[in-house]
Amino acid sequence: MSGPATEGARPDDARRHNRGAVLRRLHREGPCTRAVLAAELGLNRSTIKAVVGELAESGLVGERLPTQRSGAGRPSLLVLPAPRAAVVLAVDIRVDRVAMALVGLGGEILGRCSWQLHPGSERPREVVTRVIESARMLAAELGSPVVAAGVSVPGVVRWEDGLVREAPHLEWTDVPLGELLTAGLRMPVAVTNDAELGALAEHTRGAGKDVDDLVFVAGDIGVGAGVISGGSVLRGADGYLGELGHMVVRPNGERCHCGRRGCWETEVGAEALARALGLTGRAGRGELLAELRELSADPSVTSSRLDEFTGWLELGLINLVNLLAPRMVVLGDLLGSVPDSVLASVEREVRAGSVVSRAVAHTSVVRSALGPDAQLIGAAELAFGPVLAAAE
């Protein structure tokens, strides 16, 4: 989080910096008193009073008495973000469905909708058209303008302009998604990989809220990873970092859609999980989740049925931890629904088998705290980035 404006800064620059710092604090952490803002941001009370007053005059924040009071005397007013003062659109495109939400300042979901996708039968422009129509419907129902959008896609996405270079499970290649949505929605649109947005969400609002070095592993039909390093998203050249599902772990294994054999994705993706559970390779997400819930209720059966799957998950995570040195690994999507016994085994083996994990006092392996909304929340945070910067 940004600290106080540095000494010697011009008054206007300092004012804008402090305004942005207060707004970001309220957006990410929620309501608090002026005294807490002053203490956390290292600003004096008169500066906080002026900044809060300016933000309130702009309609970006409000003040109210706390609903629960403690102690005698007059309670301090809470400063809270005004959700409808800045509303963004979040879109999470999956292989089998699209989820959308309008999210207000402070992270409150103000409206949402979703629909099923049929891979291979729906062309990208048809999806774009429906996203645009649904966005207009949500905005009309809310009655508030939408200022920006963030979009999550399960594929290789160019960060600069949102070009989907390849989303194999959607059967999309070189789709100018950012350009199409920017023109259709008539607002700034940022598009990036789903795992990156899962990492951003868990870092800002989820399991890794206080962790500056984490990896979010999205395990669904495909497997990808988003990386937070030093508190910032790590993107690599053109934003293509994160295709760790194509790390080869079993050279003579199953053929991957990328053309190689034994990619990690072929051993821990949805099809591999279905094989381990004795289901058909075409088992849907709902069927897989139901089977995992049933296994969780009977731990004695879990190890025997998921033993090989667990071993490949452990091997890939050990490689990942040795490579990226996170303090936390967050498992999302289907991987976040594995039984407790599997999660405990994975964390134990990662801690024992990774040199880096031992060096950094053990890397924790946890479930996503945001569940199926992780990428949607990440898409909203992606959209809010420039909105909050512009408010300074």
C-alpha positions in Angstrom: 0.0 0.0 0.0 1.2 3.5 -0.7 2.7 5.4 2.1 2.5 9.1 2.8 3.6 11.7 0.3 7.4 12.3 0.5 8.8 15.5 1.9 9.5 18.1 -0.8 6.6 17.0 -3.0 4.6 19.8 -4.5 1.3 20.4 -2.5 -0.9 19.3 -5.4 1.1 16.2 -5.9 1.1 15.4 -2.2 -2.7 16.0 -2.1 -3.3 13.7 -5.0 -1.0 11.0 -3.6 -2.7 11.1 -0.2 -6.2 11.1 -1.8 -5.3 7.9 -3.8 -3.7 6.2 -0.8 -6.9 6.8 1.3 -9.2 5.6 -1.5 -7.2 2.5 -2.1 -7.1 1.7 1.6 -10.9 2.0 1.9 -11.5 0.1 -1.4 -9.3 -2.9 -0.3 -9.7 -3.0 3.4 -13.2 -1.6 4.0 -14.6 1.1 6.4 -12.5 2.5 9.3 -12.2 5.6 11.3 -10.1 8.7 10.4 -7.8 7.8 13.3 -7.1 4.4 11.8 -6.5 5.9 8.4 -4.0 8.4 9.9 -2.1 5.6 11.8 -2.0 3.1 8.9 -1.0 5.7 6.2 1.4 7.7 8.4 -0.5 11.0 7.9 -1.5 13.5 10.5 -5.1 14.0 11.5 -5.5 17.4 9.8 -4.3 15.9 6.5 -6.7 13.0 6.9 -9.6 15.3 7.7 -8.9 17.4 4.5 -8.5 14.3 2.3 -11.7 12.6 3.6 -13.6 15.9 3.2 -12.5 16.2 -0.4 -13.4 12.6 -1.2 -16.8 13.0 0.5 -17.4 16.2 -1.5 -16.6 14.2 -4.7 -19.1 11.5 -3.6 -16.4 8.8 -3.4 -16.7 8.2 0.4 -19.3 8.7 3.1 -19.2 8.8 6.9 -21.6 7.2 9.4 -21.8 6.0 13.0 -20.8 2.3 13.6 -23.7 -0.1 13.9 -22.1 -1.5 17.1 -20.8 0.8 19.8 -18.4 0.0 22.6 -17.5 2.0 25.6 -18.7 5.3 26.8 -18.5 8.6 25.0 -19.2 9.7 21.4 -18.2 7.0 18.9 -15.9 7.8 16.0 -17.4 8.0 12.6 -16.6 5.3 10.1 -15.2 6.4 6.7 -16.5 4.0 4.0 -16.3 3.8 0.2 -19.5 4.7 -1.7 -20.1 1.6 -3.9 -22.0 3.3 -6.7 -19.5 6.2 -7.0 -17.4 3.9 -9.2 -18.8 0.7 -10.7 -16.8 -1.7 -12.9 -17.8 -4.7 -15.0 -16.1 -8.1 -14.3 -16.3 -10.9 -16.8 -15.1 -14.5 -16.2 -15.1 -16.5 -19.4 -14.7 -20.2 -18.7 -14.7 -23.2 -21.0 -18.3 -24.1 -20.1 -19.8 -20.9 -18.8 -19.5 -17.1 -18.6 -20.0 -15.2 -15.3 -20.5 -11.5 -15.1 -20.8 -9.0 -12.3 -21.0 -5.3 -11.6 -18.8 -4.4 -8.7 -18.8 -1.2 -6.8 -16.0 0.7 -5.1 -15.0 -1.3 -2.0 -15.6 -4.6 -3.8 -19.3 -5.0 -3.3 -21.0 -7.1 -6.0 -24.0 -5.0 -7.1 -25.5 -7.4 -9.7 -24.5 -10.5 -11.6 -25.6 -13.0 -14.3 -24.2 -16.1 -16.0 -24.9 -18.5 -18.8 -23.6 -21.8 -20.1 -21.1 -22.0 -23.0 -20.8 -24.9 -25.4 -17.1 -25.2 -26.5 -16.5 -25.3 -30.2 -20.1 -24.3 -31.1 -20.0 -20.7 -30.0 -17.8 -18.3 -32.0 -15.9 -15.6 -30.2 -18.0 -12.8 -31.7 -21.2 -14.5 -30.5 -19.7 -14.5 -26.9 -18.7 -10.8 -27.3 -22.2 -9.9 -28.4 -23.8 -11.6 -25.5 -21.3 -10.0 -23.0 -22.2 -6.6 -24.4 -25.9 -7.2 -24.2 -25.7 -8.6 -20.7 -23.5 -5.7 -19.5 -26.2 -3.2 -20.8 -28.9 -5.2 -19.0 -27.0 -5.2 -15.7 -26.2 -1.5 -15.9 -29.8 -0.7 -16.7 -31.0 -2.7 -13.7 -28.5 -1.0 -11.4 -29.1 2.4 -12.7 -25.5 3.5 -12.4 -22.9 4.1 -15.1 -20.1 1.6 -15.5 -16.6 3.1 -15.9 -14.3 0.2 -16.9 -14.2 -3.6 -17.4 -11.9 -6.5 -16.6 -12.1 -9.8 -18.3 -10.7 -13.2 -17.4 -9.9 -15.8 -20.2 -8.5 -19.3 -19.8 -5.7 -18.9 -22.4 -2.6 -17.1 -23.5 -3.5 -13.4 -23.6 -1.3 -10.5 -24.7 -1.4 -8.0 -21.9 -1.0 -4.9 -24.0 -4.2 -5.1 -25.9 -6.1 -8.2 -24.7 -5.4 -10.3 -27.8 -6.2 -13.9 -27.0 -3.4 -15.6 -28.9 -4.6 -19.1 -28.0 -7.3 -20.5 -25.8 -7.3 -24.1 -26.9 -10.1 -25.4 -24.7 -12.3 -22.7 -26.1 -10.9 -23.3 -29.6 -10.0 -19.6 -29.9 -7.0 -18.4 -31.8 -5.8 -14.8 -32.3 -9.1 -13.3 -31.1 -8.9 -9.5 -30.5 -11.1 -9.7 -27.5 -9.9 -6.5 -25.8 -10.4 -4.5 -29.0 -13.9 -6.0 -29.6 -15.1 -5.4 -26.1 -13.6 -1.9 -25.9 -15.5 -0.9 -29.0 -18.8 -2.6 -28.0 -18.8 -1.5 -24.4 -17.4 1.9 -25.1 -15.2 1.9 -22.0 -11.7 0.9 -21.1 -11.4 -2.9 -21.1 -8.5 -5.0 -19.7 -8.2 -8.7 -20.6 -5.8 -11.2 -19.1 -5.3 -14.8 -18.2 -7.6 -16.4 -15.6 -4.9 -17.7 -13.3 -3.3 -14.2 -13.1 -6.6 -12.8 -12.0 -7.1 -15.6 -9.4 -3.7 -14.6 -8.0 -4.6 -10.9 -7.9 -7.9 -11.7 -6.2 -6.4 -14.0 -3.5 -3.7 -11.4 -2.8 -6.1 -8.5 -2.5 -9.2 -10.1 -0.9 -8.5 -13.8 -0.3 -6.3 -16.3 1.3 -3.1 -14.4 0.5 -4.2 -11.0 1.6 -1.1 -10.5 3.8 1.3 -12.5 1.6 3.5 -10.6 -0.9 4.8 -13.8 -2.7 2.2 -16.3 -3.7 1.2 -18.5 -6.6 -2.4 -19.3 -7.5 -2.8 -22.6 -9.3 -6.0 -22.7 -11.4 -6.9 -26.4 -12.0 -9.9 -27.0 -14.2 -10.0 -28.5 -17.7 -6.6 -26.8 -18.1 -4.0 -25.9 -15.5 -2.4 -22.5 -15.2 -0.7 -20.4 -12.6 -0.7 -16.7 -11.6 2.2 -15.3 -9.7 2.4 -12.4 -7.1 6.1 -11.5 -6.5 7.0 -8.7 -4.0 3.4 -7.7 -3.9 3.0 -7.2 -7.6 1.7 -9.4 -10.5 4.5 -11.1 -12.4 3.6 -11.2 -16.1 6.7 -12.0 -18.1 7.2 -11.0 -21.8 3.9 -9.6 -23.2 2.0 -11.0 -20.2 2.3 -14.6 -21.2 3.7 -16.0 -17.9 1.7 -18.6 -16.2 1.5 -21.6 -18.5 2.9 -24.0 -15.9 0.4 -26.6 -16.9 2.7 -27.3 -19.8 5.6 -28.1 -17.6 6.5 -31.7 -18.6 6.4 -34.1 -15.6 5.9 -37.4 -17.4 7.7 -37.6 -20.8 6.0 -40.8 -21.8 2.6 -39.8 -20.5 -0.7 -38.7 -22.1 -0.6 -36.6 -25.3 -1.4 -32.9 -24.4 -3.3 -30.6 -26.7 -0.1 -28.5 -27.0 1.5 -31.5 -28.9 3.8 -32.8 -26.2 3.4 -35.7 -23.9 3.2 -35.7 -20.1 2.4 -32.1 -19.4 1.4 -31.4 -15.8 -2.1 -30.6 -17.1 -2.5 -34.1 -18.4 -1.9 -35.5 -14.9 -3.8 -33.1 -12.7 -6.4 -31.4 -15.0 -10.1 -32.3 -15.1 -9.7 -35.4 -17.4 -7.0 -36.8 -15.1 -9.1 -36.2 -12.1 -12.1 -37.9 -13.8 -9.9 -41.0 -14.5 -8.7 -41.1 -10.9 -12.3 -41.0 -9.7 -13.4 -43.7 -12.2 -15.5 -41.3 -14.2 -15.5 -40.7 -18.0 -13.1 -38.2 -19.3 -16.0 -36.0 -20.3 -17.4 -35.7 -16.8 -18.6 -32.2 -16.1 -17.5 -29.8 -13.3 -20.7 -30.6 -11.3 -20.1 -34.3 -11.4 -16.5 -34.0 -10.4 -17.3 -31.7 -7.5 -20.1 -34.0 -6.3 -17.6 -36.9 -6.3 -15.0 -35.0 -4.5 -17.5 -34.0 -1.8 -18.5 -37.6 -1.4 -14.9 -38.6 -1.0 -14.3 -35.9 1.6 -17.0 -37.5 3.7 -15.1 -40.9 3.7 -11.4 -40.2 4.1 -10.5 -43.9 4.2 -11.4 -44.2 0.5 -9.7 -41.0 -0.6 -6.0 -42.1 -0.5 -6.5 -45.2 -2.5 -8.5 -43.6 -5.3 -6.5 -40.3 -5.6 -3.0 -41.6 -4.6 -1.5 -41.3 -8.1 -3.3 -38.0 -8.9 -1.9 -36.6 -5.6 1.6 -37.7 -6.4 1.6 -35.8 -9.7 0.1 -32.7 -8.0 2.9 -32.9 -5.4 5.6 -33.2 -8.0 4.4 -30.2 -10.0 4.0 -28.1 -6.9 7.5 -29.0 -5.7 8.9 -27.9 -9.1 6.8 -24.7 -8.9 8.0 -23.8 -5.4 11.6 -24.4 -6.3 11.2 -22.2 -9.3 9.2 -19.3 -7.9 9.9 -19.3 -4.2 6.4 -18.3 -2.9 5.4 -18.3 0.7 2.0 -19.6 -0.2 0.4 -21.7 -2.9 -3.3 -21.2 -3.4 -5.2 -24.0 -5.1 -8.3 -22.9 -7.0 -11.1 -24.3 -9.1 -11.2 -28.1 -9.0 -7.9 -28.3 -7.2 -9.3 -26.2 -4.4 -12.0 -28.8 -3.9 -9.7 -31.8 -3.2 -10.4 -33.7 0.1 -8.6 -32.5 3.3 -6.4 -35.6 3.3 -5.1 -34.8 -0.2 -4.4 -31.2 0.8 -2.6 -32.2 3.9 -0.5 -34.7 1.9 0.4 -32.2 -0.7 1.5 -29.5 1.8 3.6 -32.1 3.7 5.3 -33.3 0.6 5.9 -29.8 -0.7 7.5 -28.8 2.5 9.7 -31.9 2.7 10.6 -32.1 -1.0 11.3 -28.5 -1.9 14.6 -27.0 -1.1 13.1 -23.5 -1.3 10.2 -24.4 1.0 12.6 -25.5 3.7 14.7 -22.4 3.2 11.8 -20.0 3.6 10.4 -21.6 6.7 8.0 -23.7 4.7 5.6 -22.8 1.9 2.0 -23.2 2.9 -0.5 -24.8 0.5 -4.1 -23.7 1.0 -7.4 -23.6 -0.7 -8.8 -20.5 -2.5 -10.7 -18.4 0.0 -12.8 -17.0 -2.8 -13.9 -20.3 -4.5 -15.5 -20.0 -7.9 -15.6 -16.2 -7.7 -11.8 -15.8 -7.5 -11.3 -14.9 -11.2 -14.4 -12.7 -11.3 -13.2 -10.7 -8.3 -9.7 -10.5 -9.9 -11.3 -9.2 -13.1 -13.0 -6.4 -11.0 -9.7 -5.5 -9.3 -8.0 -5.4 -12.7 -10.6 -2.9 -13.9 -10.3 -0.8 -10.7 -6.6 -0.3 -11.1 -6.7 2.6 -13.5 -10.0 3.9 -12.0 -8.3 4.3 -8.6 -5.2 5.8 -10.2 -7.4 8.3 -12.0 -9.0 9.4 -8.8 -5.7 10.8 -7.5 
